[in-house]
Amino acid sequence: MQKYRVHEVAKDLGQPSKSIIELLGERFPEPKKHMTALTEEELDYVFEHFTKEKAVENFDRYFTA
């Protein structure tokens, strides 16, 4: 698996690294820094969080807007 670092995830999601670090701190005890390579479990947690946060309730309304 390719290493995916905190700052890369943050950039791809349009978020500051600090918000990703804080999100990970809620679930994982070891502190993270912006260059920390994330595990698959940590990446899943971040992606799941942002997927739920950006969920669209109604696609018909979304595409007609």
All heavy atoms as TSV, in Angstrom:
chain	resi	resn	atom	element	x	y	z
A	1	MET	N	N	0.846	-1.188	0.000
A	1	MET	CA	C	0.000	0.000	0.000
A	1	MET	C	C	0.883	1.240	0.000
A	1	MET	O	O	1.872	1.312	0.716
A	1	MET	CB	C	-0.894	-0.007	1.242
A	1	MET	CG	C	-1.871	1.133	1.273
A	1	MET	SD	S	-3.050	0.938	2.619
A	1	MET	CE	C	-2.828	2.484	3.421
A	2	GLN	N	N	0.504	2.205	-0.806
A	2	GLN	CA	C	1.234	3.456	-0.878
A	2	GLN	C	C	0.983	4.268	0.398
A	2	GLN	O	O	-0.122	4.263	0.937
A	2	GLN	CB	C	0.761	4.248	-2.086
A	2	GLN	CG	C	1.487	5.541	-2.281
A	2	GLN	CD	C	0.996	6.279	-3.517
A	2	GLN	OE1	O	0.199	5.761	-4.274
A	2	GLN	NE2	N	1.463	7.479	-3.709
A	3	LYS	N	N	2.003	4.977	0.878
A	3	LYS	CA	C	1.837	5.803	2.065
A	3	LYS	C	C	1.051	7.057	1.710
A	3	LYS	O	O	1.330	7.720	0.724
A	3	LYS	CB	C	3.204	6.195	2.625
A	3	LYS	CG	C	3.967	5.038	3.201
A	3	LYS	CD	C	5.268	5.494	3.793
A	3	LYS	CE	C	6.026	4.301	4.354
A	3	LYS	NZ	N	7.309	4.692	4.911
A	4	TYR	N	N	0.053	7.345	2.519
A	4	TYR	CA	C	-0.781	8.521	2.333
A	4	TYR	C	C	-0.637	9.330	3.611
A	4	TYR	O	O	-1.031	8.887	4.681
A	4	TYR	CB	C	-2.213	8.061	2.098
A	4	TYR	CG	C	-3.119	9.034	1.387
A	4	TYR	CD1	C	-2.641	10.023	0.540
A	4	TYR	CD2	C	-4.486	8.938	1.556
A	4	TYR	CE1	C	-3.501	10.885	-0.111
A	4	TYR	CE2	C	-5.358	9.791	0.910
A	4	TYR	CZ	C	-4.858	10.770	0.075
A	4	TYR	OH	O	-5.717	11.622	-0.560
A	5	ARG	N	N	-0.079	10.495	3.530
A	5	ARG	CA	C	0.240	11.310	4.706
A	5	ARG	C	C	-0.902	12.272	5.046
A	5	ARG	O	O	-1.729	12.600	4.205
A	5	ARG	CB	C	1.534	12.071	4.463
A	5	ARG	CG	C	2.690	11.113	4.199
A	5	ARG	CD	C	4.014	11.830	4.102
A	5	ARG	NE	N	5.072	10.909	3.716
A	5	ARG	CZ	C	5.690	10.084	4.537
A	5	ARG	NH1	N	5.357	10.042	5.799
A	5	ARG	NH2	N	6.642	9.289	4.103
A	6	VAL	N	N	-0.892	12.708	6.301
A	6	VAL	CA	C	-1.947	13.598	6.796
A	6	VAL	C	C	-2.101	14.814	5.889
A	6	VAL	O	O	-3.206	15.168	5.484
A	6	VAL	CB	C	-1.665	14.035	8.252
A	6	VAL	CG1	C	-2.615	15.136	8.683
A	6	VAL	CG2	C	-1.774	12.846	9.201
A	7	HIS	N	N	-0.995	15.464	5.544
A	7	HIS	CA	C	-1.098	16.690	4.748
A	7	HIS	C	C	-1.637	16.412	3.340
A	7	HIS	O	O	-2.320	17.262	2.749
A	7	HIS	CB	C	0.237	17.435	4.688
A	7	HIS	CG	C	1.285	16.785	3.837
A	7	HIS	ND1	N	1.463	17.115	2.522
A	7	HIS	CD2	C	2.211	15.836	4.115
A	7	HIS	CE1	C	2.453	16.397	2.018
A	7	HIS	NE2	N	2.922	15.606	2.976
A	8	GLU	N	N	-1.411	15.229	2.804
A	8	GLU	CA	C	-1.942	14.869	1.488
A	8	GLU	C	C	-3.453	14.647	1.547
A	8	GLU	O	O	-4.189	15.085	0.656
A	8	GLU	CB	C	-1.250	13.617	0.961
A	8	GLU	CG	C	0.227	13.810	0.690
A	8	GLU	CD	C	0.967	12.510	0.431
A	8	GLU	OE1	O	0.599	11.460	1.005
A	8	GLU	OE2	O	1.927	12.558	-0.359
A	9	VAL	N	N	-3.893	13.973	2.602
A	9	VAL	CA	C	-5.331	13.757	2.796
A	9	VAL	C	C	-6.025	15.102	2.953
A	9	VAL	O	O	-7.062	15.359	2.335
A	9	VAL	CB	C	-5.599	12.863	4.035
A	9	VAL	CG1	C	-7.079	12.779	4.336
A	9	VAL	CG2	C	-5.018	11.485	3.838
A	10	ALA	N	N	-5.443	15.964	3.778
A	10	ALA	CA	C	-6.024	17.281	4.014
A	10	ALA	C	C	-6.135	18.072	2.718
A	10	ALA	O	O	-7.181	18.671	2.431
A	10	ALA	CB	C	-5.176	18.044	5.033
A	11	LYS	N	N	-5.094	18.062	1.923
A	11	LYS	CA	C	-5.108	18.784	0.642
A	11	LYS	C	C	-6.181	18.230	-0.285
A	11	LYS	O	O	-6.944	18.986	-0.885
A	11	LYS	CB	C	-3.737	18.678	-0.023
A	11	LYS	CG	C	-3.648	19.411	-1.323
A	11	LYS	CD	C	-2.267	19.269	-1.933
A	11	LYS	CE	C	-2.211	19.915	-3.302
A	11	LYS	NZ	N	-0.929	19.689	-3.962
A	12	ASP	N	N	-6.271	16.908	-0.388
A	12	ASP	CA	C	-7.255	16.282	-1.266
A	12	ASP	C	C	-8.693	16.554	-0.824
A	12	ASP	O	O	-9.596	16.628	-1.649
A	12	ASP	CB	C	-7.019	14.780	-1.351
A	12	ASP	CG	C	-5.764	14.429	-2.139
A	12	ASP	OD1	O	-5.205	15.322	-2.831
A	12	ASP	OD2	O	-5.324	13.265	-2.060
A	13	LEU	N	N	-8.895	16.700	0.477
A	13	LEU	CA	C	-10.239	16.958	1.004
A	13	LEU	C	C	-10.543	18.447	1.155
A	13	LEU	O	O	-11.643	18.819	1.570
A	13	LEU	CB	C	-10.421	16.253	2.352
A	13	LEU	CG	C	-10.406	14.729	2.307
A	13	LEU	CD1	C	-10.436	14.154	3.721
A	13	LEU	CD2	C	-11.574	14.199	1.483
A	14	GLY	N	N	-9.560	19.297	0.872
A	14	GLY	CA	C	-9.758	20.740	1.008
A	14	GLY	C	C	-9.901	21.187	2.446
A	14	GLY	O	O	-10.659	22.103	2.747
A	15	GLN	N	N	-9.178	20.523	3.323
A	15	GLN	CA	C	-9.232	20.804	4.758
A	15	GLN	C	C	-7.839	21.155	5.265
A	15	GLN	O	O	-6.845	20.704	4.695
A	15	GLN	CB	C	-9.717	19.566	5.530
A	15	GLN	CG	C	-11.091	19.095	5.159
A	15	GLN	CD	C	-12.158	20.066	5.608
A	15	GLN	OE1	O	-12.098	20.603	6.697
A	15	GLN	NE2	N	-13.129	20.305	4.755
A	16	PRO	N	N	-7.741	21.912	6.353
A	16	PRO	CA	C	-6.423	22.126	6.952
A	16	PRO	C	C	-5.942	20.842	7.629
A	16	PRO	O	O	-6.748	20.055	8.139
A	16	PRO	CB	C	-6.650	23.245	7.974
A	16	PRO	CG	C	-8.118	23.303	8.195
A	16	PRO	CD	C	-8.787	22.678	6.997
A	17	SER	N	N	-4.645	20.640	7.637
A	17	SER	CA	C	-4.068	19.448	8.284
A	17	SER	C	C	-4.508	19.347	9.735
A	17	SER	O	O	-4.746	18.266	10.248
A	17	SER	CB	C	-2.537	19.484	8.213
A	17	SER	OG	O	-2.105	19.358	6.887
A	18	LYS	N	N	-4.614	20.502	10.387
A	18	LYS	CA	C	-4.996	20.525	11.802
A	18	LYS	C	C	-6.354	19.857	12.025
A	18	LYS	O	O	-6.537	19.134	13.006
A	18	LYS	CB	C	-5.029	21.964	12.308
A	18	LYS	CG	C	-5.323	22.074	13.770
A	18	LYS	CD	C	-5.290	23.515	14.240
A	18	LYS	CE	C	-5.612	23.577	15.718
A	18	LYS	NZ	N	-5.546	24.929	16.238
A	19	SER	N	N	-7.302	20.058	11.121
A	19	SER	CA	C	-8.622	19.447	11.319
A	19	SER	C	C	-8.561	17.926	11.156
A	19	SER	O	O	-9.263	17.195	11.854
A	19	SER	CB	C	-9.670	20.052	10.375
A	19	SER	OG	O	-9.443	19.676	9.046
A	20	ILE	N	N	-7.713	17.440	10.258
A	20	ILE	CA	C	-7.540	15.994	10.090
A	20	ILE	C	C	-6.871	15.411	11.331
A	20	ILE	O	O	-7.278	14.365	11.835
A	20	ILE	CB	C	-6.718	15.671	8.827
A	20	ILE	CG1	C	-7.362	16.272	7.564
A	20	ILE	CG2	C	-6.506	14.168	8.690
A	20	ILE	CD1	C	-8.737	15.767	7.236
A	21	ILE	N	N	-5.865	16.099	11.832
A	21	ILE	CA	C	-5.154	15.648	13.040
A	21	ILE	C	C	-6.110	15.594	14.226
A	21	ILE	O	O	-6.115	14.627	14.991
A	21	ILE	CB	C	-3.948	16.558	13.326
A	21	ILE	CG1	C	-2.891	16.362	12.225
A	21	ILE	CG2	C	-3.369	16.293	14.714
A	21	ILE	CD1	C	-1.774	17.400	12.232
A	22	GLU	N	N	-6.951	16.626	14.371
A	22	GLU	CA	C	-7.922	16.649	15.474
A	22	GLU	C	C	-8.951	15.532	15.333
A	22	GLU	O	O	-9.310	14.889	16.320
A	22	GLU	CB	C	-8.611	18.008	15.539
A	22	GLU	CG	C	-7.695	19.110	16.013
A	22	GLU	CD	C	-8.319	20.497	15.913
A	22	GLU	OE1	O	-9.446	20.631	15.380
A	22	GLU	OE2	O	-7.653	21.448	16.359
A	23	LEU	N	N	-9.417	15.300	14.127
A	23	LEU	CA	C	-10.379	14.220	13.879
A	23	LEU	C	C	-9.773	12.873	14.259
A	23	LEU	O	O	-10.412	12.069	14.958
A	23	LEU	CB	C	-10.797	14.212	12.409
A	23	LEU	CG	C	-11.717	13.083	11.979
A	23	LEU	CD1	C	-13.067	13.197	12.677
A	23	LEU	CD2	C	-11.898	13.092	10.472
A	24	LEU	N	N	-8.558	12.626	13.844
A	24	LEU	CA	C	-7.883	11.365	14.181
A	24	LEU	C	C	-7.650	11.248	15.684
A	24	LEU	O	O	-7.720	10.157	16.242
A	24	LEU	CB	C	-6.567	11.252	13.419
A	24	LEU	CG	C	-6.710	11.028	11.918
A	24	LEU	CD1	C	-5.378	11.242	11.225
A	24	LEU	CD2	C	-7.252	9.641	11.631
A	25	GLY	N	N	-7.388	12.368	16.346
A	25	GLY	CA	C	-7.162	12.374	17.785
A	25	GLY	C	C	-8.383	11.959	18.582
A	25	GLY	O	O	-8.274	11.484	19.715
A	26	GLU	N	N	-9.565	12.113	17.991
A	26	GLU	CA	C	-10.801	11.704	18.664
A	26	GLU	C	C	-10.901	10.187	18.791
A	26	GLU	O	O	-11.566	9.693	19.686
A	26	GLU	CB	C	-12.017	12.215	17.887
A	26	GLU	CG	C	-12.154	13.706	17.864
A	26	GLU	CD	C	-13.257	14.185	16.935
A	26	GLU	OE1	O	-14.001	13.336	16.372
A	26	GLU	OE2	O	-13.380	15.407	16.751
A	27	ARG	N	N	-10.259	9.465	17.880
A	27	ARG	CA	C	-10.410	8.004	17.860
A	27	ARG	C	C	-9.119	7.242	18.127
A	27	ARG	O	O	-9.157	6.140	18.661
A	27	ARG	CB	C	-10.981	7.587	16.518
A	27	ARG	CG	C	-11.068	6.090	16.364
A	27	ARG	CD	C	-12.313	5.672	15.694
A	27	ARG	NE	N	-12.377	4.224	15.626
A	27	ARG	CZ	C	-12.754	3.552	14.584
A	27	ARG	NH1	N	-13.137	4.194	13.502
A	27	ARG	NH2	N	-12.801	2.251	14.609
A	28	PHE	N	N	-8.007	7.803	17.730
A	28	PHE	CA	C	-6.726	7.101	17.830
A	28	PHE	C	C	-5.827	7.799	18.855
A	28	PHE	O	O	-5.630	9.011	18.770
A	28	PHE	CB	C	-6.041	7.050	16.460
A	28	PHE	CG	C	-6.871	6.358	15.413
A	28	PHE	CD1	C	-7.676	7.079	14.546
A	28	PHE	CD2	C	-6.864	4.975	15.321
A	28	PHE	CE1	C	-8.456	6.447	13.589
A	28	PHE	CE2	C	-7.641	4.325	14.362
A	28	PHE	CZ	C	-8.439	5.063	13.507
A	29	PRO	N	N	-5.276	7.045	19.793
A	29	PRO	CA	C	-4.536	7.642	20.903
A	29	PRO	C	C	-3.170	8.247	20.537
A	29	PRO	O	O	-2.750	9.218	21.147
A	29	PRO	CB	C	-4.355	6.482	21.890
A	29	PRO	CG	C	-4.435	5.254	21.047
A	29	PRO	CD	C	-5.361	5.592	19.919
A	30	GLU	N	N	-2.485	7.678	19.558
A	30	GLU	CA	C	-1.155	8.189	19.242
A	30	GLU	C	C	-1.261	9.507	18.458
A	30	GLU	O	O	-2.019	9.607	17.499
A	30	GLU	CB	C	-0.313	7.167	18.479
A	30	GLU	CG	C	-0.885	6.651	17.191
A	30	GLU	CD	C	-1.917	5.543	17.353
A	30	GLU	OE1	O	-2.036	4.949	18.429
A	30	GLU	OE2	O	-2.643	5.301	16.382
A	31	PRO	N	N	-0.512	10.531	18.881
A	31	PRO	CA	C	-0.594	11.840	18.217
A	31	PRO	C	C	-0.067	11.785	16.781
A	31	PRO	O	O	0.840	11.021	16.474
A	31	PRO	CB	C	0.268	12.744	19.086
A	31	PRO	CG	C	1.102	11.851	19.918
A	31	PRO	CD	C	0.437	10.523	19.974
A	32	LYS	N	N	-0.658	12.592	15.933
A	32	LYS	CA	C	-0.272	12.652	14.521
A	32	LYS	C	C	0.347	14.009	14.221
A	32	LYS	O	O	0.039	15.005	14.864
A	32	LYS	CB	C	-1.491	12.470	13.614
A	32	LYS	CG	C	-2.290	11.228	13.882
A	32	LYS	CD	C	-1.537	9.992	13.499
A	32	LYS	CE	C	-2.407	8.775	13.732
A	32	LYS	NZ	N	-1.672	7.642	14.167
A	33	LYS	N	N	1.196	14.019	13.212
A	33	LYS	CA	C	1.764	15.264	12.689
A	33	LYS	C	C	1.443	15.306	11.208
A	33	LYS	O	O	0.985	14.323	10.640
A	33	LYS	CB	C	3.260	15.304	12.933
A	33	LYS	CG	C	3.596	15.281	14.405
A	33	LYS	CD	C	5.064	15.469	14.626
A	33	LYS	CE	C	5.327	15.271	16.103
A	33	LYS	NZ	N	5.949	16.301	16.754
A	34	HIS	N	N	1.690	16.429	10.561
A	34	HIS	CA	C	1.276	16.567	9.162
A	34	HIS	C	C	1.989	15.601	8.220
A	34	HIS	O	O	1.480	15.271	7.162
A	34	HIS	CB	C	1.438	18.018	8.691
A	34	HIS	CG	C	2.838	18.412	8.367
A	34	HIS	ND1	N	3.784	18.665	9.328
A	34	HIS	CD2	C	3.451	18.571	7.180
A	34	HIS	CE1	C	4.920	18.963	8.744
A	34	HIS	NE2	N	4.750	18.926	7.431
A	35	MET	N	N	3.152	15.084	8.598
A	35	MET	CA	C	3.897	14.152	7.740
A	35	MET	C	C	3.671	12.688	8.118
A	35	MET	O	O	4.256	11.803	7.510
A	35	MET	CB	C	5.396	14.459	7.802
A	35	MET	CG	C	5.788	15.730	7.082
A	35	MET	SD	S	5.484	15.664	5.313
A	35	MET	CE	C	6.686	14.461	4.796
A	36	THR	N	N	2.813	12.421	9.086
A	36	THR	CA	C	2.548	11.050	9.514
A	36	THR	C	C	1.855	10.265	8.403
A	36	THR	O	O	0.866	10.728	7.825
A	36	THR	CB	C	1.651	11.046	10.773
A	36	THR	OG1	O	2.278	11.783	11.806
A	36	THR	CG2	C	1.378	9.634	11.250
A	37	ALA	N	N	2.382	9.085	8.108
A	37	ALA	CA	C	1.725	8.177	7.154
A	37	ALA	C	C	0.585	7.478	7.878
A	37	ALA	O	O	0.756	6.954	8.974
A	37	ALA	CB	C	2.729	7.168	6.620
A	38	LEU	N	N	-0.582	7.489	7.270
A	38	LEU	CA	C	-1.766	6.931	7.911
A	38	LEU	C	C	-1.953	5.461	7.572
A	38	LEU	O	O	-1.610	5.012	6.484
A	38	LEU	CB	C	-3.000	7.725	7.479
A	38	LEU	CG	C	-2.969	9.206	7.847
A	38	LEU	CD1	C	-4.177	9.912	7.268
A	38	LEU	CD2	C	-2.907	9.390	9.345
A	39	THR	N	N	-2.524	4.743	8.528
A	39	THR	CA	C	-2.856	3.343	8.308
A	39	THR	C	C	-4.157	3.273	7.515
A	39	THR	O	O	-4.893	4.264	7.386
A	39	THR	CB	C	-3.051	2.594	9.640
A	39	THR	OG1	O	-4.203	3.138	10.302
A	39	THR	CG2	C	-1.834	2.702	10.532
A	40	GLU	N	N	-4.464	2.092	7.020
A	40	GLU	CA	C	-5.709	1.897	6.286
A	40	GLU	C	C	-6.913	2.184	7.172
A	40	GLU	O	O	-7.892	2.795	6.733
A	40	GLU	CB	C	-5.771	0.477	5.745
A	40	GLU	CG	C	-6.904	0.252	4.785
A	40	GLU	CD	C	-6.841	-1.104	4.099
A	40	GLU	OE1	O	-5.773	-1.745	4.113
A	40	GLU	OE2	O	-7.869	-1.507	3.552
A	41	GLU	N	N	-6.846	1.785	8.427
A	41	GLU	CA	C	-7.944	2.031	9.370
A	41	GLU	C	C	-8.144	3.528	9.599
A	41	GLU	O	O	-9.283	4.016	9.638
A	41	GLU	CB	C	-7.657	1.332	10.704
A	41	GLU	CG	C	-8.758	1.498	11.717
A	41	GLU	CD	C	-8.446	0.840	13.058
A	41	GLU	OE1	O	-7.341	0.295	13.232
A	41	GLU	OE2	O	-9.322	0.893	13.931
A	42	GLU	N	N	-7.053	4.277	9.727
A	42	GLU	CA	C	-7.146	5.722	9.933
A	42	GLU	C	C	-7.731	6.413	8.700
A	42	GLU	O	O	-8.579	7.301	8.818
A	42	GLU	CB	C	-5.769	6.300	10.272
A	42	GLU	CG	C	-5.265	5.850	11.624
A	42	GLU	CD	C	-3.794	6.103	11.850
A	42	GLU	OE1	O	-3.030	6.205	10.855
A	42	GLU	OE2	O	-3.389	6.182	13.023
A	43	LEU	N	N	-7.288	5.992	7.514
A	43	LEU	CA	C	-7.828	6.556	6.277
A	43	LEU	C	C	-9.319	6.268	6.149
A	43	LEU	O	O	-10.100	7.151	5.780
A	43	LEU	CB	C	-7.092	5.988	5.068
A	43	LEU	CG	C	-5.707	6.547	4.802
A	43	LEU	CD1	C	-5.007	5.730	3.729
A	43	LEU	CD2	C	-5.789	8.002	4.404
A	44	ASP	N	N	-9.718	5.051	6.453
A	44	ASP	CA	C	-11.136	4.687	6.400
A	44	ASP	C	C	-11.957	5.589	7.310
A	44	ASP	O	O	-13.036	6.049	6.942
A	44	ASP	CB	C	-11.347	3.229	6.795
A	44	ASP	CG	C	-10.870	2.250	5.742
A	44	ASP	OD1	O	-10.627	2.671	4.592
A	44	ASP	OD2	O	-10.724	1.057	6.082
A	45	TYR	N	N	-11.437	5.854	8.507
A	45	TYR	CA	C	-12.139	6.691	9.474
A	45	TYR	C	C	-12.313	8.116	8.933
A	45	TYR	O	O	-13.408	8.687	8.998
A	45	TYR	CB	C	-11.377	6.709	10.798
A	45	TYR	CG	C	-12.034	7.534	11.867
A	45	TYR	CD1	C	-13.218	7.123	12.460
A	45	TYR	CD2	C	-11.468	8.732	12.292
A	45	TYR	CE1	C	-13.834	7.883	13.438
A	45	TYR	CE2	C	-12.067	9.499	13.270
A	45	TYR	CZ	C	-13.247	9.071	13.839
A	45	TYR	OH	O	-13.857	9.833	14.801
A	46	VAL	N	N	-11.249	8.674	8.379
A	46	VAL	CA	C	-11.310	10.034	7.833
A	46	VAL	C	C	-12.276	10.090	6.660
A	46	VAL	O	O	-13.139	10.977	6.589
A	46	VAL	CB	C	-9.902	10.519	7.407
A	46	VAL	CG1	C	-9.986	11.831	6.630
A	46	VAL	CG2	C	-9.001	10.678	8.621
A	47	PHE	N	N	-12.162	9.160	5.720
A	47	PHE	CA	C	-13.028	9.168	4.546
A	47	PHE	C	C	-14.491	8.964	4.929
A	47	PHE	O	O	-15.385	9.605	4.366
A	47	PHE	CB	C	-12.587	8.123	3.525
A	47	PHE	CG	C	-11.263	8.439	2.888
A	47	PHE	CD1	C	-10.414	7.422	2.510
A	47	PHE	CD2	C	-10.855	9.746	2.659
A	47	PHE	CE1	C	-9.193	7.692	1.912
A	47	PHE	CE2	C	-9.640	10.038	2.070
A	47	PHE	CZ	C	-8.803	9.005	1.689
A	48	GLU	N	N	-14.747	8.089	5.877
A	48	GLU	CA	C	-16.121	7.858	6.325
A	48	GLU	C	C	-16.706	9.128	6.948
A	48	GLU	O	O	-17.854	9.488	6.685
A	48	GLU	CB	C	-16.168	6.711	7.330
A	48	GLU	CG	C	-17.566	6.358	7.769
A	48	GLU	CD	C	-17.595	5.160	8.711
A	48	GLU	OE1	O	-16.844	4.202	8.467
A	48	GLU	OE2	O	-18.368	5.202	9.669
A	49	HIS	N	N	-15.913	9.803	7.756
A	49	HIS	CA	C	-16.357	11.042	8.404
A	49	HIS	C	C	-16.759	12.086	7.358
A	49	HIS	O	O	-17.848	12.664	7.432
A	49	HIS	CB	C	-15.254	11.595	9.310
A	49	HIS	CG	C	-15.558	12.960	9.840
A	49	HIS	ND1	N	-16.372	13.160	10.933
A	49	HIS	CD2	C	-15.191	14.193	9.408
A	49	HIS	CE1	C	-16.482	14.460	11.152
A	49	HIS	NE2	N	-15.765	15.100	10.244
A	50	PHE	N	N	-15.897	12.324	6.385
A	50	PHE	CA	C	-16.182	13.348	5.387
A	50	PHE	C	C	-17.252	12.923	4.398
A	50	PHE	O	O	-17.979	13.762	3.864
A	50	PHE	CB	C	-14.897	13.798	4.685
A	50	PHE	CG	C	-14.092	14.723	5.538
A	50	PHE	CD1	C	-13.021	14.252	6.276
A	50	PHE	CD2	C	-14.419	16.062	5.653
A	50	PHE	CE1	C	-12.286	15.091	7.091
A	50	PHE	CE2	C	-13.701	16.916	6.470
A	50	PHE	CZ	C	-12.630	16.433	7.193
A	51	THR	N	N	-17.393	11.640	4.153
A	51	THR	CA	C	-18.469	11.151	3.295
A	51	THR	C	C	-19.815	11.432	3.951
A	51	THR	O	O	-20.747	11.910	3.306
A	51	THR	CB	C	-18.312	9.642	3.025
A	51	THR	OG1	O	-17.074	9.429	2.346
A	51	THR	CG2	C	-19.454	9.099	2.192
A	52	LYS	N	N	-19.925	11.153	5.242
A	52	LYS	CA	C	-21.165	11.419	5.968
A	52	LYS	C	C	-21.440	12.912	6.051
A	52	LYS	O	O	-22.578	13.358	5.919
A	52	LYS	CB	C	-21.108	10.821	7.372
A	52	LYS	CG	C	-21.228	9.323	7.391
A	52	LYS	CD	C	-21.151	8.795	8.804
A	52	LYS	CE	C	-21.213	7.284	8.831
A	52	LYS	NZ	N	-21.080	6.761	10.208
A	53	GLU	N	N	-20.385	13.696	6.273
A	53	GLU	CA	C	-20.530	15.146	6.420
A	53	GLU	C	C	-21.013	15.797	5.121
A	53	GLU	O	O	-21.776	16.756	5.148
A	53	GLU	CB	C	-19.189	15.763	6.830
A	53	GLU	CG	C	-19.266	17.230	7.148
A	53	GLU	CD	C	-17.927	17.768	7.597
A	53	GLU	OE1	O	-17.636	17.692	8.805
A	53	GLU	OE2	O	-17.173	18.257	6.740
A	54	LYS	N	N	-20.577	15.288	3.993
A	54	LYS	CA	C	-20.911	15.888	2.695
A	54	LYS	C	C	-22.035	15.152	1.962
A	54	LYS	O	O	-22.252	15.387	0.779
A	54	LYS	CB	C	-19.670	15.904	1.789
A	54	LYS	CG	C	-18.470	16.593	2.369
A	54	LYS	CD	C	-18.683	18.067	2.505
A	54	LYS	CE	C	-17.408	18.701	3.046
A	54	LYS	NZ	N	-17.526	20.090	3.301
A	55	ALA	N	N	-22.741	14.299	2.653
A	55	ALA	CA	C	-23.802	13.501	2.027
A	55	ALA	C	C	-24.898	14.398	1.451
A	55	ALA	O	O	-25.236	15.432	2.011
A	55	ALA	CB	C	-24.403	12.539	3.040
A	56	VAL	N	N	-25.464	13.973	0.348
A	56	VAL	CA	C	-26.550	14.681	-0.318
A	56	VAL	C	C	-27.847	13.950	-0.005
A	56	VAL	O	O	-27.947	12.740	-0.173
A	56	VAL	CB	C	-26.306	14.698	-1.850
A	56	VAL	CG1	C	-27.480	15.324	-2.571
A	56	VAL	CG2	C	-25.010	15.407	-2.166
A	57	GLU	N	N	-28.827	14.707	0.463
A	57	GLU	CA	C	-30.096	14.090	0.840
A	57	GLU	C	C	-30.918	13.678	-0.373
A	57	GLU	O	O	-31.565	12.648	-0.378
A	57	GLU	CB	C	-30.920	15.057	1.692
A	57	GLU	CG	C	-30.363	15.251	3.080
A	57	GLU	CD	C	-31.232	16.165	3.916
A	57	GLU	OE1	O	-32.446	16.278	3.645
A	57	GLU	OE2	O	-30.695	16.772	4.847
A	58	ASN	N	N	-30.915	14.494	-1.406
A	58	ASN	CA	C	-31.763	14.240	-2.549
A	58	ASN	C	C	-30.992	14.580	-3.822
A	58	ASN	O	O	-30.722	15.740	-4.086
A	58	ASN	CB	C	-33.030	15.088	-2.441
A	58	ASN	CG	C	-34.002	14.825	-3.554
A	58	ASN	OD1	O	-33.622	14.592	-4.695
A	58	ASN	ND2	N	-35.283	14.872	-3.225
A	59	PHE	N	N	-30.651	13.576	-4.626
A	59	PHE	CA	C	-29.867	13.818	-5.832
A	59	PHE	C	C	-30.645	14.607	-6.885
A	59	PHE	O	O	-30.062	15.397	-7.626
A	59	PHE	CB	C	-29.372	12.494	-6.437
A	59	PHE	CG	C	-28.156	11.958	-5.737
A	59	PHE	CD1	C	-28.253	10.877	-4.884
A	59	PHE	CD2	C	-26.927	12.537	-5.936
A	59	PHE	CE1	C	-27.133	10.388	-4.244
A	59	PHE	CE2	C	-25.791	12.065	-5.301
A	59	PHE	CZ	C	-25.905	10.982	-4.445
A	60	ASP	N	N	-31.959	14.424	-6.976
A	60	ASP	CA	C	-32.758	15.180	-7.952
A	60	ASP	C	C	-32.628	16.682	-7.663
A	60	ASP	O	O	-32.411	17.482	-8.567
A	60	ASP	CB	C	-34.221	14.758	-7.909
A	60	ASP	CG	C	-34.422	13.349	-8.421
A	60	ASP	OD1	O	-33.607	12.890	-9.258
A	60	ASP	OD2	O	-35.383	12.685	-7.977
A	61	ARG	N	N	-32.775	17.052	-6.423
A	61	ARG	CA	C	-32.656	18.458	-6.017
A	61	ARG	C	C	-31.224	18.947	-6.233
A	61	ARG	O	O	-31.005	20.075	-6.671
A	61	ARG	CB	C	-33.051	18.623	-4.559
A	61	ARG	CG	C	-33.230	20.060	-4.176
A	61	ARG	CD	C	-33.745	20.281	-2.765
A	61	ARG	NE	N	-34.517	19.182	-2.245
A	61	ARG	CZ	C	-34.450	18.746	-0.988
A	61	ARG	NH1	N	-33.652	19.316	-0.136
A	61	ARG	NH2	N	-35.179	17.733	-0.583
A	62	TYR	N	N	-30.248	18.100	-5.970
A	62	TYR	CA	C	-28.838	18.465	-6.131
A	62	TYR	C	C	-28.523	18.782	-7.593
A	62	TYR	O	O	-27.874	19.759	-7.906
A	62	TYR	CB	C	-27.957	17.333	-5.632
A	62	TYR	CG	C	-26.482	17.553	-5.836
A	62	TYR	CD1	C	-25.752	18.356	-4.974
A	62	TYR	CD2	C	-25.805	16.957	-6.907
A	62	TYR	CE1	C	-24.404	18.575	-5.164
A	62	TYR	CE2	C	-24.458	17.159	-7.108
A	62	TYR	CZ	C	-23.754	17.975	-6.226
A	62	TYR	OH	O	-22.413	18.191	-6.421
A	63	PHE	N	N	-29.006	17.963	-8.518
A	63	PHE	CA	C	-28.678	18.148	-9.929
A	63	PHE	C	C	-29.512	19.234	-10.610
A	63	PHE	O	O	-29.151	19.708	-11.676
A	63	PHE	CB	C	-28.795	16.827	-10.688
A	63	PHE	CG	C	-27.669	15.890	-10.393
A	63	PHE	CD1	C	-27.894	14.690	-9.762
A	63	PHE	CD2	C	-26.362	16.222	-10.733
A	63	PHE	CE1	C	-26.843	13.815	-9.482
A	63	PHE	CE2	C	-25.309	15.368	-10.453
A	63	PHE	CZ	C	-25.553	14.169	-9.833
A	64	THR	N	N	-30.632	19.636	-10.037
A	64	THR	CA	C	-31.425	20.686	-10.624
A	64	THR	C	C	-31.036	22.061	-10.099
A	64	THR	O	O	-31.483	23.059	-10.637
A	64	THR	CB	C	-32.930	20.466	-10.382
A	64	THR	OG1	O	-33.187	20.418	-8.988
A	64	THR	CG2	C	-33.420	19.210	-11.056
A	65	ALA	N	N	-30.231	22.110	-9.089
A	65	ALA	CA	C	-29.839	23.408	-8.478
A	65	ALA	C	C	-28.843	24.141	-9.319
A	65	ALA	O	O	-28.173	23.761	-10.137
A	65	ALA	CB	C	-29.279	23.182	-7.084
